[in-house]
Amino acid sequence: MIKGKSGVYALYRNDALYYVGLAKNLMGRLKAHTRDRYKGKWNRFSVYLTVHDDHTKELESLMLRVVRPRGNRQSGKFMASKNLRRELNNSIRAHDADRRARLLGGHYTRRRIRSKAAKDSRKNILSGVFDRGIQLRGWYLEWEYRAHLRKDGRISYNRKICETPSGTGKAARGRSTNGWAFWHFKRGNEWVPLRTLRR
């Protein structure tokens, strides 16, 4: 059944997993392990056949990282992979900074918004400023416009999602608009412009 077949195999010593590997010819590889440095260190095996061998290396690497068999010297590598630890750490820092600004308010919130804008003004720099979505309103002549600032910092207007207040203002009025001055949010009993958040 395994002659000429490719896949991932596991070697066991009784019930304990000892080694995990991959092979394009499972039968030949298992025979080789009865003569190489693994000889006498295993007495059972299991095989996992694959239709194609395109991803067998990733399957083997995944198993090695999860179960960490004693007989494997390397942990395996993934094709086109990258370490996400730094990205995760930066994400946690950003989340903590947003939460701190939200809890303390005042100049902490303004400083946080300025910090985000300095890095990239095109991104949704209002993310994390509020712990829930809030309503926005804008007025021009006799017209009133309404939008919704989401928790992730993006703004919804007329079923369209915009990344910035100015982009939302343009979507509402059909012309370039300073969204920080145009859009207002309710603070207490009054509507104040979004620009007060970054003063």
C-alpha angles and dihedrals in degrees: 000000000000100000109124091357124127128220147099124304136192128206121210136193099214102306097341119097110236109169141007125199145153131232141178087215108036095183093052093047094050090050089051091054090060088065107030131074090295092063112129093008096094136037103176135046142183128202133204114202121211126203091218129018095220094109104024091107090057091046091052093046091050092052092047092053094046103044102020099207117213095234098055116092096190131049095219132242134249121224114248091359129151135194109254095191094101092045091049091048091051090048091052091049091050091049091050092048091051091049093048091049091048094050098044098037123179116069091356089065092044092049091050092051092048090050092053093045091051090056097046123342091193094067126084096273092174092070111125095010091110125035091221139020116283136196121253127200133192132185133205120170105313095338126101120199126197130200138163124237107211125214090250090061097253120121126228119210125169091341091308121117117218129187099215139034091241092050089052091047090054091049090052100043100028093234139073109294135179095236094189089063097033101051120068132191128200117258111177107319098335138071112238128185120257089241089076087072092067103037 
